[in-house]
Amino acid sequence: MTCRLQLFGATLVGLGVWMRADRESPFYLELLRSIPASPILTIDQLPVAVIAVGGCVAILSFLGCCGACFESICFLCMV
């Protein structure tokens, strides 16, 4: 299960980096049109938010995997 979460987090980080690097892609422009406007999150901040969420998911799932491997109750409770 944690391996899937790590892959999901890494995918989100990759998607965010791609969105940040290639702003003129037709797929990216279509994705932006499908997302409703939000006063909290502007279009320019969307790639940074996707990278941040993906990084958090990947790191937390990695820490959970390490806690399970070392069978550390304290480490698992932290995650």
Secondary structure by P-SEA (a helix, b strand, c coil): caaaaaaaaaaaaaaaaaaacccccaaaaaaaaaccccccccccaaaaaaaaaaaaaaaaaaaaaaaaaaccaaaaaac
